[in-house]
Amino acid sequence: MIELIANIDVDDLSAALAFYVDGLGLAVRRRFGDLGVELCGASSSIFLLVKPAGTTPAPDAAARDYRRHWTPVHLDFVVDDVQAAAARAVAAGARLEGEIRTHRWGRIAHLADPFGHGVCLIQFLDRGYDEIADA
C-alpha cells in the first residue's frame, strides 16, 4: 500500500492554521517548531511547511509566489454541507471563486486558500461520482 501525504507550502503559519484548522476543521497532530505542522482529520496527513515567498524548491524551479496561482494539482475536501463549509473557509481567509455549483454527482465550491492554492469543497449527492461513472 502507498500512503499519501500532502505538503502545502505557506509563508505564514498562523494564517495557515487559521484557515486549515478553524476554516476546514482539521486538527494539529504535531508541531515542528517554526518549520511547520502536521494536520490530521482528513483521510491523509497534511503538512503545512513554512517556506518564504521567493525561495525555490529546486535550483531550476520557479520561485514560490503566494498570490493566486494555478497548478494542475489541488486538494478537494469532502464535506457534509458545502454552503456552511464554504462560509467557514471564507471567514478563515479563503476566497470563494464563483458561485457554488451543483452537478449530478454533487455540489462544489472553488476557493483559493490564503496562499493562492486552489482548494475545492465537495458535497456528494446521491451516489456521488458513481452518478457519472461509465462502469
C-alpha positions in Angstrom: 0.0 0.0 0.0 1.2 3.5 -0.8 0.5 6.2 1.8 -0.4 9.7 0.5 0.9 12.7 2.3 0.0 16.2 1.1 2.5 19.1 1.7 1.3 22.7 1.4 3.9 25.5 1.3 2.9 28.6 3.3 4.7 31.7 4.3 2.6 32.5 7.4 1.9 29.6 9.7 -0.6 31.5 11.9 -2.7 32.3 8.8 -2.4 28.7 7.6 -3.6 27.3 10.9 -6.5 29.8 11.0 -7.6 28.5 7.5 -6.9 24.8 7.7 -7.9 24.3 11.4 -10.5 26.9 12.0 -11.8 27.1 8.5 -11.8 23.5 7.4 -11.9 21.7 10.8 -8.6 19.9 10.7 -6.5 19.5 13.8 -2.8 19.9 14.7 -1.2 16.5 15.2 2.4 17.5 15.6 4.4 20.7 15.5 7.9 21.1 14.1 8.9 24.4 15.7 8.8 27.2 13.2 9.2 24.7 10.2 5.6 23.7 10.1 2.9 21.4 11.4 1.3 18.1 10.6 -2.5 18.2 10.4 -4.9 15.3 10.9 -8.6 15.0 10.4 -8.5 14.2 6.7 -8.1 10.8 5.1 -4.4 11.6 4.6 -1.9 13.7 6.7 -1.4 17.2 5.5 1.8 19.1 6.4 1.9 22.9 6.4 5.5 23.7 5.5 6.8 27.2 6.2 8.6 28.4 3.0 9.3 32.1 2.4 8.0 33.7 -0.7 10.7 34.0 -3.4 12.5 30.8 -2.3 12.8 27.9 -4.7 12.2 24.2 -4.1 14.9 23.2 -6.5 17.7 25.0 -8.4 15.8 25.4 -11.7 12.3 25.7 -10.2 10.1 28.8 -10.2 10.2 30.8 -7.0 7.4 30.4 -4.5 4.7 33.1 -5.0 1.7 33.2 -2.7 -0.6 35.3 -4.9 -3.4 33.3 -6.6 -1.7 30.8 -8.9 -2.8 27.8 -10.9 -1.4 24.3 -10.7 -2.9 21.1 -12.1 -2.7 19.5 -8.6 -5.1 20.7 -5.8 -6.9 19.4 -2.8 -10.6 18.5 -2.6 -12.2 18.3 0.8 -15.4 16.3 1.0 -17.9 18.0 3.4 -21.4 17.3 4.5 -22.7 20.8 3.8 -20.8 22.8 1.2 -22.6 26.0 1.9 -21.7 26.0 5.6 -18.1 24.8 4.9 -17.6 27.5 2.3 -18.8 30.1 4.7 -16.3 28.9 7.4 -13.5 28.8 4.9 -14.1 32.3 3.7 -14.3 33.6 7.3 -10.9 32.0 7.9 -9.3 33.7 4.9 -10.3 31.8 1.7 -11.6 33.5 -1.4 -14.7 31.9 -3.0 -14.1 31.9 -6.7 -17.6 31.9 -8.3 -20.9 30.5 -7.2 -21.3 27.1 -5.6 -22.3 24.9 -8.4 -24.5 21.8 -8.5 -23.8 18.8 -10.8 -25.4 15.3 -11.0 -22.7 14.0 -8.6 -22.8 16.8 -6.1 -22.1 20.4 -5.2 -18.7 22.1 -5.5 -17.2 25.3 -4.2 -14.0 26.5 -5.8 -11.8 28.5 -3.4 -8.3 29.9 -3.1 -6.7 29.5 0.3 -4.9 32.5 1.9 -1.7 31.4 0.0 -3.1 31.3 -3.5 -3.5 27.5 -3.6 -6.7 26.1 -5.2 -8.9 24.2 -2.9 -12.3 22.7 -3.6 -15.1 21.8 -1.2 -17.3 18.9 -2.4 -20.6 17.7 -1.1 -21.6 14.5 -2.8 -25.2 13.9 -3.7 -27.0 10.6 -4.2 -24.2 8.2 -5.4 -21.5 10.8 -5.8 -19.2 10.2 -8.7 -20.9 6.9 -9.4 -23.7 9.0 -10.9 -21.4 9.8 -13.9 -19.1 6.8 -13.9 -19.1 4.5 -17.0 -18.9 1.3 -15.1 
